[in-house]
């Protein structure tokens, strides 16, 4: 029996049997997937659907829902610059504390990165002279000096505010 006479072929030790057909479920699945792929592609190509349009519709619904529930937006405050600090304010020390100190010592001066400023005694002393020196020259371990940013009156206002705490 030669290779040309039989439906079986042997190449490099691999025997191919052309008389045995694949199972029916495989053939149905194969052609079914081809039909489904063509139908699926035709539906989306001919229906006018696009992911961008769907996104825009969902985004507009979200924006409408958010506008109904969102509180009115406040105007953003102007950025604080060195000249703004130089201006004298009504609350004096409280405003200076909020601008310069609250980020480390907390909004209520209870401590944070920096120590608690509501205690009876500070680490470097709580006299007017010692607090003035701490503010003006700074302290080792993270306390910056503000003598270059604040004038003497502003430092005095800040010291009075801190001593009242």
Secondary structure, 3 states (H helix, E strand, C coil): CCCCCCCEEEECCEEEECCCCCCHHHHHHHHHHHHHHHHHHHHHHHCCCCHHHHHHHHHHHHHHHHHHHCCCCCCCCCCCCHHHHHCCCCCCHHHHHHHHHHHHHCCCCCCCCCCCCCCCCCCCCCCHHHHHHHHHHCECCCECCCCCCCCHHHHHHHHHHHHHC
